[in-house]
Amino acid sequence: MRDETAFREFVEANGATLLHAARLLTSDYQRAEDLVQTALTKVYVRWGRAREPLAYTRRVLVSTHIDGTRRRWWGERPTEALPEEPTDGGMATTDERDELRRMLRDLTALERAVVVLRYYCDLTEKDTAASLRIPVGTVKSAASRALTRLRVEAIR
Amino acid sequence: MSPSESELRASLRAGEGERLDTDEVLARVRTARRDRRRNVTAIGGAVVAVLAVGGVITGIQLGRDDHTTAGGPSPTPQVVASCPASAPVVPKPPAPASGPLFPDGVTSIKVCVYDVERLSTSKDIDGPAARSYAQRFNDLPANSGAQICPQFLTQITIALLPVTANGVAPTVVGRVGGCGTTSNNTASRQAGQLLGELQVGTSQTPPPIVPSHSVSHGPGPS
């Protein structure tokens, strides 16, 4: 029997952080909500078995996002005509945040995940590597590439 | 930490604080869990149904096998044909005598060899060999009755007792030698070669059919 009260408390305590991380990963408010919902659903199924729920949820969030960015023949297809007009979805629209979101969007999914985990979630390189299930060296190189690109973009 | 990294951290944190609607999250989680359970139940039910159908079919087949091969009385008890004590007379069928000497479904043939009137030896031919012999006898041309054969060149009589699933079929009797006239009282063949094989041969495997005109009499290996 899952402890639904504990899960509710976990969502209330970490939901905002997870949602913001998802927005940084996806650069899209709606997709961020869907991503968090999907991740929390996966966590809920295994609730009580994960020793560190927050770390596990972060890993699920990032891996779900990266999986979603891989183009699959059964996945989403790009279309010329967008079905909906993009909106800011209630996100605060300062120039600075828009610029950051634009710069993050130019990174690869892995680089974006490394940036979010390392510099937003404040994970160590080792924990970031563990969350992404990649070597620490890959985290270092991805972070280095991402920072370089963000600096270059910021200078422009 | 370089200034750019601290700036990046600050920039990343800008705009955070928007909370999730916990009730909505939980409601959607419950819905997802219910759908997942429904799918698992449906798949499990389908698997159980397939296994059940497979089990029933297997059980029926095993039941049939048990009924026919193992345990319990067999629906068709083993028929044992026995040789007559003295040589039977070759019956003379009414013309035309073109019917089959052996019935369909021969499972074994009891071969009884008589020297003059006395039973000298007997053997059983079973399975495919029996079916092959029966077929070879039936494939012989029917005895038209016009041909005159020198009878009684030997005093060897062979009685063939065909056994089918229905029991012992009418006995086929032939005389070795001459035309080898063989009859079951309704059909007749001139089966001298086959009778000779049965008299001499000890193997249950019938030899291949060799037309009489193709028999070679050339020199053998030195």
Interface residues (C-beta under 8 A of the other chain):
Chain A: E4 F7 R8 V11 E12 G15 A16 T17 L18 L19 H20 R23 L24 V36 Q37 L40 T41 Y44 V45 G90 M91 A92 T94 E96 R97 L100 V115 V116 Y119 Y120 D122 L147 L150 R151
Chain B: S4 E5 L8 R9 S11 L12 R13 A14 G15 E16 G17 E18 R19 L20 T22 V25 L26 R28 V29 A32 R33 R36
